[in-house]
Amino acid sequence: MVGKRNSDGDFAATDAAYYVPKKHWSSRLAPYASEWAGFAASWPAAAGAHLWMTGTPEALPWASAGLTLLGTGVTALTWYCSRARAAIVRRFATATAGVTTAWMTAATIQGPWETPLLQLWAFGGATAAVSWSIFKALKRGGDSEGGNDSLWEKVKLSGVKTGALQVEPNKVHGPLQLPAGEIEAADVQKKADLIAGYLGLRKGAVRIAEDPEDASQAQLTIVPQDVLKNPADWSGPSHPGGSILDPIQFGVYEDTEVVRLWLPGDKSVDRNATHMQVNGMSGSGKSAFFKQVATEIVTRRDANLIVLDPSKGDQTVAFLQGSPAFLVTDVAKCKKLVRKLPGVITDRASQLGRWGYDGWVPEAFTKHGMPYLVVWVEEASKLLQSVEKFDVIAQEARSAGISLVLSQQKSTFRQMSTDVRSQLGAAVCFGVKDPEDASYSLSDETLEAGAKPHLWKNRRPGCFYMEAPGVEESRFATPARTYRSNDEQLTAAIAEHAHLAPALWASTAQALGLPEHATTTETEDRRGGAVVPLHNPAPHDADEDSLAAFEDALHDEELGEFEDDPDDEDAGLTPIPPETETDLGEVDPDAELPDLPEGLGSIPLPQPKPSLAQARANLTAWIDNQPGVFGPKDVPAELHGRDRSWASRELSAMAEQGLLTRADDPGTYRARPTRKHAA
């Protein structure tokens, strides 16, 4: 077999790749003894039966009939019991049983020493025994791999062959040869937990990955010990003062290998720049991941970090206050900054082109002063739903030396469009509630290879799977866990290396309305508590023009620019004039009001907007009466009292829940035929 726990609870693997004690010649022949023992015992058994039966001649006819029926039953039973075996094995075993019982019947009646029964036993029996020995030898692959196939037979995958296994710290892995046309890698993947149980390991300890170039090959990986049960301690930034082109390190895989992530591209190793999505349910460890990766970024010499957190305010980003990172926590300002990104992308891409680069390279910073830019968006769904053309931003930002990191609990169609998701080349998935939630970030191949973040939920904070450029595909289904750290450690490390942080490229800073240098002191913005970075002349030379421009921009926003913000509830409202006393003249305030003119009393008065529950009930009732294709524009506004975007979101959500069927044209639907019956 490929491996099993020994009496001490340790994992022992046996294979030609390891040291195998030399076996005595008798132990090498032992597996083939059964067929030869059966061959040798058949002749004396038949002779004894013949002598017994011929002693009572009147019983011989009955014995003949009974032996014939018995032989037929044994042959049928052999066929039935071998149904789980390979077809060749089933036919071979059934034929052997049928020929043996037929000879035994004839030899019992006639005598095994008579011609041709003696010759049939000598040559036919020996041939059958030799055939079985050859079959076993070929199936076992020799003594060096003896026992490999018993595992696959026990899990009903007979025919799978295990190649030479390799042992690494807490990992055993090697190739699998699948019987062509009979078993696929997916069939073995379904039995991964069954194999783990047979080996005495936990669920998820065995993973099977497809070979992308050969469907008859697969890769077996066994991880005996759960090293992720307790996280490893964080030892500080991996490359302080290094380039953002150096790997970002923030955890370890279950085989103790360090997790490495790259955001910029590198042509020398054929790696593209990437955006990234981060998914995981509340409490699964996304915040700790953000803090460690942010610390890695702000301690590099050629990278800037802008953090947008429109949801938690200072709760997550407080450790970055006074750091080289730019922090924005006000919802309106987060949206305004994202809306300015297209101009920044165009400006940076044009400048890189003039310098002769088709993407960001370290020379863009060392020669021209343009650092790589990472824009990290926490609770990204709040911005994705309200900022138009986010997909265009995602499509074009990479070539301008900008990576977007979008973090949210799950990237469903309602939270993130498929156009945006298709541009996110990297994904980090922490524990999720349901298997379906993981499919929004991890690929089908990774999930089929054994990735199961739904088993963690939020009970294993920090455990994750990662897909990213530059990472071996075999690592995609390998679980990992972030380091254990606290805010005090991270803040101290950032403060120690803050002097290495670069200034924001002047043109980018101007377009975004930010100072070129990040902050070591903060101020409370009067419009919602956003943490706004201020220029600090202590570690850098003051840039008075940049600071003045930034303060002017804040002043303009305070006075009037926000009046056009569609997200500001007070936008566009005219100030209430001072209270004045209206002159009623000769009007008697106690007089009876005259009757309304004829017909005027039938004018319908404005009705209050339906509640959310009533609006959804009205929409459901309307859908039940729609025979054809419909879309948000077809839903009468009076049903819900809201704008068309509300109807669009509700229809999309109902389609995700299986209550509607999507039609051929985007944004159109059909009512399911069973909806009325279900109601």
ABEGO torsion letter per residue (X at the ends): XAEBBBAAGBBBBBBAABBBBBBBAAAAAAAAAAAAAAAAAAAAAAAAAAAAAAABAAAAAAAAAAAAAAAAAAAAAAAAAAAABBAAAAAAAAAAAAAAAAAAAAAAAAEAABOAAAAAAAAAAAAAAAAAAAAAAAAAGEAAABGAAAAAAAAGABGBBBBBBBBBBGBBBEBBBBBBGABBAAAAAAAAAAAAAAAGBBBGABBBBBBAABAABBBBBBBABBAAABBBBBAEBABBGBBAABBBBAEBBAAGBBBBBBABBBAAAGBBBBBBBBBEBBGAGAAAAAAAAAAAAAABAABBBBBBBAAAEAAAAAAABGBABBBBABAAAAAAAAAAAAAAAAAAAAAAAAAGBABBBAAAAAAAGBBBBBBBBBGAAAAAAABBGAAAAAAAAAAAGBBBBBBBABBBAAABBAAAAAABABBBBBBBABAAAAAAABBAAAAAAGBBAAAAEAABBGBBBBBBBGBBAAAAABBBBBBBBBAAAAAAAAAAAAAABBBBBAAAAAAAGBBABBBABBBBBABGGBBBBBBBAAABBBBAAAAAAAAAAAAAAAAAAAAABAABAABGBBBBBBBBBBBAEABBAABBBBBBBBGAAABBBBBBBBBAAAAAAAAAAAAAABABBBBAAABBAAAAGBBAAAAAAAAAAAAAAGABBBBABBGBBBBBAAAAAAX
